[in-house]
Amino acid sequence: MKEETCEHIRQVTEVTIGDEYLCEECMKVGGTWVHLRTCQTCGVTLCCDTSPAQHMTAHYHATGHPVIASAEPGERWLWCYPDEQIARY
């Protein structure tokens, strides 16, 4: 049986990806990142959980913004933190 898409992901009507390929928080402290994610609520682009600082997950915990998109070239997916659900677009 196919799983229903969560309400948080359904609320994303237009996927936003950051204009610059960098983690804003890593840049402030001279850190490095592995992959980037863009918050679908505020548009900030930050590093993933594979990166040392895990800035995007910290952003979710600080703000409650639920959905992120991969900012990696060629990847087209959304992730919902509260529902732990991925959706391709």
C-alpha positions as a printed Julia matrix, in Angstrom:
89×3 Matrix{Float64}:
  0.0    0.0    0.0
  1.37   3.42  -0.99
  2.1    5.75   1.92
  0.34   9.12   1.89
  2.46  12.26   1.62
  2.46  14.18   4.9
  0.69  17.51   5.3
  3.98  19.44   5.7
  5.27  18.28   2.3
  1.86  18.81   0.66
  2.02  22.46   1.77
  5.16  23.04  -0.34
  3.78  24.43  -3.6
  7.07  25.64  -5.09
 10.44  24.14  -4.22
 13.13  26.68  -3.33
 16.84  25.96  -3.75
 19.54  28.37  -2.57
 21.21  30.61  -5.16
 24.73  30.03  -3.84
 26.27  26.63  -3.24
 27.47  27.15   0.33
 26.43  26.67   3.94
 25.92  30.13   5.41
 26.76  28.98   8.95
 29.88  27.01   7.95
 31.13  30.08   6.07
 30.85  32.19   9.25
 33.11  29.84  11.23
 35.39  28.52   8.5
 33.77  25.08   8.57
 33.25  22.56   5.8
 30.2   20.73   4.53
 29.4   17.56   2.58
 25.94  18.23   1.11
 23.53  21.16   1.26
 19.83  21.43   2.03
 17.43  24.38   1.61
 14.7   25.14   4.15
 11.33  25.37   2.41
  9.96  27.8    5.01
 12.63  30.52   5.04
 14.96  29.62   2.15
 18.2   29.33   4.13
 20.71  26.83   2.72
 22.73  24.88   5.29
 24.75  21.68   5.59
 23.36  18.15   5.96
 23.68  15.59   8.76
 26.73  14.03   7.09
 28.53  17.36   7.49
 30.45  17.97  10.75
 28.2   20.77  12.08
 24.8   19.49  10.87
 23.51  23.05  10.58
 20.22  22.23   8.83
 19.05  19.89  11.58
 20.06  22.5   14.16
 18.0   25.03  12.16
 14.99  22.72  12.31
 15.32  22.3   16.09
 15.69  26.06  16.6
 12.86  27.14  14.27
 10.52  24.19  13.79
 10.63  24.7   10.01
  9.58  21.2    8.93
 10.57  20.63   5.28
 13.91  20.83   3.48
 14.93  20.16  -0.12
 18.21  18.75  -1.3
 20.28  21.57  -2.83
 22.52  19.04  -4.57
 22.6   19.2   -8.39
 20.45  16.45  -9.89
 18.68  15.56  -6.62
 14.96  16.31  -6.45
 13.6   15.35  -3.05
 12.02  16.88   0.04
 12.42  15.7    3.63
  9.97  16.34   6.47
 11.64  16.34   9.87
  8.58  15.83  12.12
  7.08  13.06   9.99
 10.43  11.57   8.89
  9.15  11.33   5.35
 10.86  11.81   1.99
  9.11  12.75  -1.24
 10.49  13.03  -4.74
  9.37  15.9   -6.92
